[in-house]
Amino acid sequence: MLPTAAPPPPANCDVLVIGGGPAGSTVAALLARQGRQVVLLDKDAHPRFHIGESLLPANLTLFERLGVADEIRAIGMDKWAAEFVSPWHTHRQQFLFADAWDKTMPMAYQVRRSDFDLTLLRNAERCGAQVSQQCEVTAVALEGESKDEGPLVTARHADGRTQQWRPRFLVDASGRDTFLASRLKIKHKNPRHNSVAVFGHFSGARRNPGRDEGNITIFWFDHGWFWFIPLQDGITSVGMVTWPSFMKTRGERSLHQFLLDGIALAPALAERLQGAQCVHAVEATGNFSYTSERTHGPNYVLLGDAFAFIDPVFSSGVMLAMQGGFAAAEAIDRWLATPEPARRAALLTELDKTLRHGPREFSWFIYRMTNPVMRELFMGPRNTLRVKEALLSLLAGDIYGSTPIWPRLTVFKAIYYLSSARHLPTALSAWRRRQRQLRAASSAP
């Protein structure tokens, strides 16, 4: 009998990236552009369906820096404002991004994520990253046999072939799969916010006229909120974000019927969808909001949804993922350039602050978005001390630069707490209801 051939030794590289979404493609492109040897593995075949189609104005400067601005413009639908519709108010409230503190970011795009993610993935490949699709990472050993060895990554290709890599540094950008966080048992349901999303794509939805056609609209209803995101090809993404307790009332209904029945509870949205047809199988995702105990270890980092996911009411996901990719690329490039353990640890500690900044700042508002006091402030905004401009800057994603919005957002928070005290019975009732929902979510499997 002929001897069995020994498996090939692990391939070496500077950085291995798990996941080809916005975070993974961004960090891979930037590091490859710096001359680093980058391997990116994605378990899917692109293009593939994904939600999260609404971008923020702050994304546009990132596209310019990545060199993909023209490509994204070609697949995007102009988004000039975010609109909020409440069944407890007779008007809709429009927030124009042009009214934000920084007037240079007046618009964003709505995109089909299948096209958007493919554009970023191809850009990473153009920049020099070695991209393998339909290649699923099955195991990671973070510590080698010696201190000088990097992680050992094992992956399986679509043809069943197994391959291993030994990168110096590992990036987990696996999205909601949370590859490392799940295996390290550091991922937890967000104790302050948990929800379920049920979503689909519709044709024939009634849109706003003229330049407002591409605006995202948020519709509140008794059990949460809906998104309404118009796409360039005539399709509209519609999703219901609700508490797990309401999801339990689904019973024997299909997800499709449950979504339609939920839409019927939001009359303003039902009117926009009268006569529309669902053209994509309705899907749902639970355990919607979660966070991980840490963003990094000695030779790895968690980016984007692989670290944490917050409620998408402000469409912040893609911007946070890409911004994290930019910050991580800079830190990792410097990490690779220095052999000093203390300096390497300091670089990742500083990166940690950036990765936590966005989710933290958005979360304060997200936790309170279904509260009637917050709803009143959003539906009747005032620009006292330029508070509205600061709030618009947050909605635009302008939270990483030098725009001086933070003192004004502190004023907004003070207004919220004073309004809550003024309407104490209403605020207490909403708080108790929220606590019941959180207890129900924490006890759900």
TAHU-V562300 format. One record per helix or strand of 2 or more residues. SS is the DSSP state (H for helix, E for strand). FROM is the first residue (numbers start at 1). TO is the last residue. If there is no record, write none. Layout:
# TAHU-V562300
ss,from,to
SS,FROM,TO
SS,FROM,TO
This chain:
# TAHU-V562300
ss,from,to
E,11,18
H,22,33
E,38,42
H,58,66
H,69,75
E,77,79
E,81,85
E,92,96
H,97,99
E,108,110
H,113,126
E,130,133
E,135,141
E,152,157
E,162,172
H,175,177
H,179,183
E,187,189
E,196,203
H,210,214
E,216,221
E,224,230
E,235,242
H,244,250
H,255,264
H,267,272
E,277,278
E,283,285
E,290,292
E,296,297
E,300,302
H,304,306
E,308,309
H,312,314
H,317,337
H,341,366
H,372,379
H,384,395
H,406,422
H,424,443
